[in-house]
Amino acid sequence: MSLRRVIAIFAMAAVTLPAGSALAALSAKHAAWPNGPMQWLMTSDEKAAWRRVTSDEEAQRLIDLFWVRRDPTPGTPGNEFRETIETRIADADKFFTFGNKRGAM
């Protein structure tokens, strides 16, 4: 996928998301996502778009776009960056969790 297409998808998602926050309408999985380890990787534009999310479907679209934008080899079946990050998060949680605080945090 070309960078131009990714930017167009992101712009479309940002425009179609309604104003106002409705994070309470999100499932626990989606509501927690931007506050977890991904907060360190999200751009300010992505954080702003997330604040406008009103449904799990919109949240999932932003998550998918988040990973597409970071895929070092678009057009291949896997996203090596995502796989690396998820492995590192799992390792951090396994080895560095302290009390109630996740290792990846």
PyMOL CGO cylinders between C-alpha atoms (Angstrom):
from pymol import cmd
from pymol.cgo import CYLINDER

trace = [
    CYLINDER, 0.00, 0.00, 0.00, 1.42, 3.35, -0.99, 0.3, 1, 1, 1, 1, 1, 1,
    CYLINDER, 1.42, 3.35, -0.99, 2.03, 6.15, 1.49, 0.3, 1, 1, 1, 1, 1, 1,
    CYLINDER, 2.03, 6.15, 1.49, -0.38, 8.34, -0.48, 0.3, 1, 1, 1, 1, 1, 1,
    CYLINDER, -0.38, 8.34, -0.48, -3.16, 5.77, -0.02, 0.3, 1, 1, 1, 1, 1, 1,
    CYLINDER, -3.16, 5.77, -0.02, -2.42, 5.38, 3.70, 0.3, 1, 1, 1, 1, 1, 1,
    CYLINDER, -2.42, 5.38, 3.70, -2.60, 9.16, 4.15, 0.3, 1, 1, 1, 1, 1, 1,
    CYLINDER, -2.60, 9.16, 4.15, -5.89, 9.25, 2.25, 0.3, 1, 1, 1, 1, 1, 1,
    CYLINDER, -5.89, 9.25, 2.25, -7.35, 6.51, 4.45, 0.3, 1, 1, 1, 1, 1, 1,
    CYLINDER, -7.35, 6.51, 4.45, -6.21, 8.31, 7.58, 0.3, 1, 1, 1, 1, 1, 1,
    CYLINDER, -6.21, 8.31, 7.58, -7.65, 11.61, 6.39, 0.3, 1, 1, 1, 1, 1, 1,
    CYLINDER, -7.65, 11.61, 6.39, -10.95, 9.91, 5.53, 0.3, 1, 1, 1, 1, 1, 1,
    CYLINDER, -10.95, 9.91, 5.53, -11.13, 8.29, 8.96, 0.3, 1, 1, 1, 1, 1, 1,
    CYLINDER, -11.13, 8.29, 8.96, -10.38, 11.58, 10.70, 0.3, 1, 1, 1, 1, 1, 1,
    CYLINDER, -10.38, 11.58, 10.70, -13.06, 13.43, 8.75, 0.3, 1, 1, 1, 1, 1, 1,
    CYLINDER, -13.06, 13.43, 8.75, -15.75, 10.80, 9.23, 0.3, 1, 1, 1, 1, 1, 1,
    CYLINDER, -15.75, 10.80, 9.23, -15.27, 10.51, 12.97, 0.3, 1, 1, 1, 1, 1, 1,
    CYLINDER, -15.27, 10.51, 12.97, -17.82, 12.68, 14.76, 0.3, 1, 1, 1, 1, 1, 1,
    CYLINDER, -17.82, 12.68, 14.76, -16.72, 15.33, 17.23, 0.3, 1, 1, 1, 1, 1, 1,
    CYLINDER, -16.72, 15.33, 17.23, -17.01, 14.68, 20.96, 0.3, 1, 1, 1, 1, 1, 1,
    CYLINDER, -17.01, 14.68, 20.96, -15.77, 11.79, 23.00, 0.3, 1, 1, 1, 1, 1, 1,
    CYLINDER, -15.77, 11.79, 23.00, -17.86, 8.74, 23.64, 0.3, 1, 1, 1, 1, 1, 1,
    CYLINDER, -17.86, 8.74, 23.64, -15.21, 6.41, 25.01, 0.3, 1, 1, 1, 1, 1, 1,
    CYLINDER, -15.21, 6.41, 25.01, -17.76, 5.06, 27.47, 0.3, 1, 1, 1, 1, 1, 1,
    CYLINDER, -17.76, 5.06, 27.47, -19.48, 3.39, 24.50, 0.3, 1, 1, 1, 1, 1, 1,
    CYLINDER, -19.48, 3.39, 24.50, -16.34, 1.41, 23.69, 0.3, 1, 1, 1, 1, 1, 1,
    CYLINDER, -16.34, 1.41, 23.69, -15.61, -2.10, 24.87, 0.3, 1, 1, 1, 1, 1, 1,
    CYLINDER, -15.61, -2.10, 24.87, -12.98, -2.40, 27.60, 0.3, 1, 1, 1, 1, 1, 1,
    CYLINDER, -12.98, -2.40, 27.60, -10.46, -3.71, 25.04, 0.3, 1, 1, 1, 1, 1, 1,
    CYLINDER, -10.46, -3.71, 25.04, -10.80, -0.70, 22.76, 0.3, 1, 1, 1, 1, 1, 1,
    CYLINDER, -10.80, -0.70, 22.76, -11.13, 1.88, 25.54, 0.3, 1, 1, 1, 1, 1, 1,
    CYLINDER, -11.13, 1.88, 25.54, -7.84, 0.72, 27.10, 0.3, 1, 1, 1, 1, 1, 1,
    CYLINDER, -7.84, 0.72, 27.10, -5.84, 0.50, 23.87, 0.3, 1, 1, 1, 1, 1, 1,
    CYLINDER, -5.84, 0.50, 23.87, -4.62, 4.13, 23.62, 0.3, 1, 1, 1, 1, 1, 1,
    CYLINDER, -4.62, 4.13, 23.62, -3.65, 4.15, 27.30, 0.3, 1, 1, 1, 1, 1, 1,
    CYLINDER, -3.65, 4.15, 27.30, -1.50, 1.05, 27.06, 0.3, 1, 1, 1, 1, 1, 1,
    CYLINDER, -1.50, 1.05, 27.06, 1.94, 0.67, 25.50, 0.3, 1, 1, 1, 1, 1, 1,
    CYLINDER, 1.94, 0.67, 25.50, 0.72, 2.08, 22.18, 0.3, 1, 1, 1, 1, 1, 1,
    CYLINDER, 0.72, 2.08, 22.18, 0.49, 5.54, 23.73, 0.3, 1, 1, 1, 1, 1, 1,
    CYLINDER, 0.49, 5.54, 23.73, 4.26, 5.78, 23.38, 0.3, 1, 1, 1, 1, 1, 1,
    CYLINDER, 4.26, 5.78, 23.38, 4.03, 5.10, 19.64, 0.3, 1, 1, 1, 1, 1, 1,
    CYLINDER, 4.03, 5.10, 19.64, 0.94, 7.12, 18.70, 0.3, 1, 1, 1, 1, 1, 1,
    CYLINDER, 0.94, 7.12, 18.70, 1.39, 10.47, 16.99, 0.3, 1, 1, 1, 1, 1, 1,
    CYLINDER, 1.39, 10.47, 16.99, -0.43, 13.55, 18.28, 0.3, 1, 1, 1, 1, 1, 1,
    CYLINDER, -0.43, 13.55, 18.28, -2.77, 13.32, 15.26, 0.3, 1, 1, 1, 1, 1, 1,
    CYLINDER, -2.77, 13.32, 15.26, -3.60, 9.71, 16.10, 0.3, 1, 1, 1, 1, 1, 1,
    CYLINDER, -3.60, 9.71, 16.10, -4.28, 10.64, 19.73, 0.3, 1, 1, 1, 1, 1, 1,
    CYLINDER, -4.28, 10.64, 19.73, -6.58, 13.46, 18.58, 0.3, 1, 1, 1, 1, 1, 1,
    CYLINDER, -6.58, 13.46, 18.58, -8.42, 11.10, 16.22, 0.3, 1, 1, 1, 1, 1, 1,
    CYLINDER, -8.42, 11.10, 16.22, -8.80, 8.57, 19.02, 0.3, 1, 1, 1, 1, 1, 1,
    CYLINDER, -8.80, 8.57, 19.02, -10.53, 11.14, 21.22, 0.3, 1, 1, 1, 1, 1, 1,
    CYLINDER, -10.53, 11.14, 21.22, -13.26, 11.41, 18.59, 0.3, 1, 1, 1, 1, 1, 1,
    CYLINDER, -13.26, 11.41, 18.59, -13.96, 7.66, 18.44, 0.3, 1, 1, 1, 1, 1, 1,
    CYLINDER, -13.96, 7.66, 18.44, -17.54, 6.73, 19.32, 0.3, 1, 1, 1, 1, 1, 1,
    CYLINDER, -17.54, 6.73, 19.32, -17.74, 3.02, 18.50, 0.3, 1, 1, 1, 1, 1, 1,
    CYLINDER, -17.74, 3.02, 18.50, -15.71, -0.17, 18.56, 0.3, 1, 1, 1, 1, 1, 1,
    CYLINDER, -15.71, -0.17, 18.56, -15.83, -0.22, 14.75, 0.3, 1, 1, 1, 1, 1, 1,
    CYLINDER, -15.83, -0.22, 14.75, -14.22, 3.23, 14.54, 0.3, 1, 1, 1, 1, 1, 1,
    CYLINDER, -14.22, 3.23, 14.54, -11.67, 2.23, 17.16, 0.3, 1, 1, 1, 1, 1, 1,
    CYLINDER, -11.67, 2.23, 17.16, -10.76, -0.90, 15.23, 0.3, 1, 1, 1, 1, 1, 1,
    CYLINDER, -10.76, -0.90, 15.23, -10.37, 1.12, 12.01, 0.3, 1, 1, 1, 1, 1, 1,
    CYLINDER, -10.37, 1.12, 12.01, -7.93, 3.45, 13.78, 0.3, 1, 1, 1, 1, 1, 1,
    CYLINDER, -7.93, 3.45, 13.78, -6.01, 0.51, 15.25, 0.3, 1, 1, 1, 1, 1, 1,
    CYLINDER, -6.01, 0.51, 15.25, -5.78, -1.12, 11.82, 0.3, 1, 1, 1, 1, 1, 1,
    CYLINDER, -5.78, -1.12, 11.82, -4.63, 2.17, 10.30, 0.3, 1, 1, 1, 1, 1, 1,
    CYLINDER, -4.63, 2.17, 10.30, -2.09, 2.60, 13.11, 0.3, 1, 1, 1, 1, 1, 1,
    CYLINDER, -2.09, 2.60, 13.11, -0.46, -0.70, 12.13, 0.3, 1, 1, 1, 1, 1, 1,
    CYLINDER, -0.46, -0.70, 12.13, -0.75, -0.16, 8.36, 0.3, 1, 1, 1, 1, 1, 1,
    CYLINDER, -0.75, -0.16, 8.36, 1.09, 3.14, 8.66, 0.3, 1, 1, 1, 1, 1, 1,
    CYLINDER, 1.09, 3.14, 8.66, 3.98, 1.41, 10.41, 0.3, 1, 1, 1, 1, 1, 1,
    CYLINDER, 3.98, 1.41, 10.41, 4.27, -1.66, 8.18, 0.3, 1, 1, 1, 1, 1, 1,
    CYLINDER, 4.27, -1.66, 8.18, 7.82, -1.66, 6.79, 0.3, 1, 1, 1, 1, 1, 1,
    CYLINDER, 7.82, -1.66, 6.79, 6.87, -4.01, 3.93, 0.3, 1, 1, 1, 1, 1, 1,
    CYLINDER, 6.87, -4.01, 3.93, 3.37, -3.16, 2.69, 0.3, 1, 1, 1, 1, 1, 1,
    CYLINDER, 3.37, -3.16, 2.69, 1.86, -5.76, 0.43, 0.3, 1, 1, 1, 1, 1, 1,
    CYLINDER, 1.86, -5.76, 0.43, 3.32, -8.71, 2.32, 0.3, 1, 1, 1, 1, 1, 1,
    CYLINDER, 3.32, -8.71, 2.32, 1.14, -10.95, 4.50, 0.3, 1, 1, 1, 1, 1, 1,
    CYLINDER, 1.14, -10.95, 4.50, 2.72, -9.93, 7.80, 0.3, 1, 1, 1, 1, 1, 1,
    CYLINDER, 2.72, -9.93, 7.80, 3.59, -6.70, 9.53, 0.3, 1, 1, 1, 1, 1, 1,
    CYLINDER, 3.59, -6.70, 9.53, 7.07, -7.21, 10.94, 0.3, 1, 1, 1, 1, 1, 1,
    CYLINDER, 7.07, -7.21, 10.94, 6.93, -4.04, 13.01, 0.3, 1, 1, 1, 1, 1, 1,
    CYLINDER, 6.93, -4.04, 13.01, 3.70, -5.12, 14.71, 0.3, 1, 1, 1, 1, 1, 1,
    CYLINDER, 3.70, -5.12, 14.71, 5.08, -8.58, 15.40, 0.3, 1, 1, 1, 1, 1, 1,
    CYLINDER, 5.08, -8.58, 15.40, 8.24, -7.11, 16.93, 0.3, 1, 1, 1, 1, 1, 1,
    CYLINDER, 8.24, -7.11, 16.93, 6.32, -4.65, 19.10, 0.3, 1, 1, 1, 1, 1, 1,
    CYLINDER, 6.32, -4.65, 19.10, 3.86, -7.29, 20.31, 0.3, 1, 1, 1, 1, 1, 1,
    CYLINDER, 3.86, -7.29, 20.31, 6.74, -9.65, 21.19, 0.3, 1, 1, 1, 1, 1, 1,
    CYLINDER, 6.74, -9.65, 21.19, 8.56, -6.89, 23.07, 0.3, 1, 1, 1, 1, 1, 1,
    CYLINDER, 8.56, -6.89, 23.07, 5.40, -5.93, 24.96, 0.3, 1, 1, 1, 1, 1, 1,
    CYLINDER, 5.40, -5.93, 24.96, 4.81, -9.54, 25.96, 0.3, 1, 1, 1, 1, 1, 1,
    CYLINDER, 4.81, -9.54, 25.96, 8.43, -9.88, 27.11, 0.3, 1, 1, 1, 1, 1, 1,
    CYLINDER, 8.43, -9.88, 27.11, 8.29, -6.61, 29.06, 0.3, 1, 1, 1, 1, 1, 1,
    CYLINDER, 8.29, -6.61, 29.06, 5.06, -7.70, 30.75, 0.3, 1, 1, 1, 1, 1, 1,
    CYLINDER, 5.06, -7.70, 30.75, 6.58, -11.08, 31.58, 0.3, 1, 1, 1, 1, 1, 1,
    CYLINDER, 6.58, -11.08, 31.58, 9.89, -9.88, 32.94, 0.3, 1, 1, 1, 1, 1, 1,
    CYLINDER, 9.89, -9.88, 32.94, 9.31, -6.34, 34.22, 0.3, 1, 1, 1, 1, 1, 1,
    CYLINDER, 9.31, -6.34, 34.22, 5.81, -6.26, 35.72, 0.3, 1, 1, 1, 1, 1, 1,
    CYLINDER, 5.81, -6.26, 35.72, 5.98, -4.80, 39.22, 0.3, 1, 1, 1, 1, 1, 1,
    CYLINDER, 5.98, -4.80, 39.22, 2.96, -5.05, 41.47, 0.3, 1, 1, 1, 1, 1, 1,
    CYLINDER, 2.96, -5.05, 41.47, -0.07, -3.93, 39.45, 0.3, 1, 1, 1, 1, 1, 1,
    CYLINDER, -0.07, -3.93, 39.45, 2.02, -2.04, 36.88, 0.3, 1, 1, 1, 1, 1, 1,
    CYLINDER, 2.02, -2.04, 36.88, 2.55, -3.74, 33.53, 0.3, 1, 1, 1, 1, 1, 1,
    CYLINDER, 2.55, -3.74, 33.53, 6.14, -4.19, 32.48, 0.3, 1, 1, 1, 1, 1, 1,
    CYLINDER, 6.14, -4.19, 32.48, 5.44, -2.55, 29.13, 0.3, 1, 1, 1, 1, 1, 1,
    CYLINDER, 5.44, -2.55, 29.13, 4.31, 0.58, 30.93, 0.3, 1, 1, 1, 1, 1, 1,
]
cmd.load_cgo(trace, "trace")
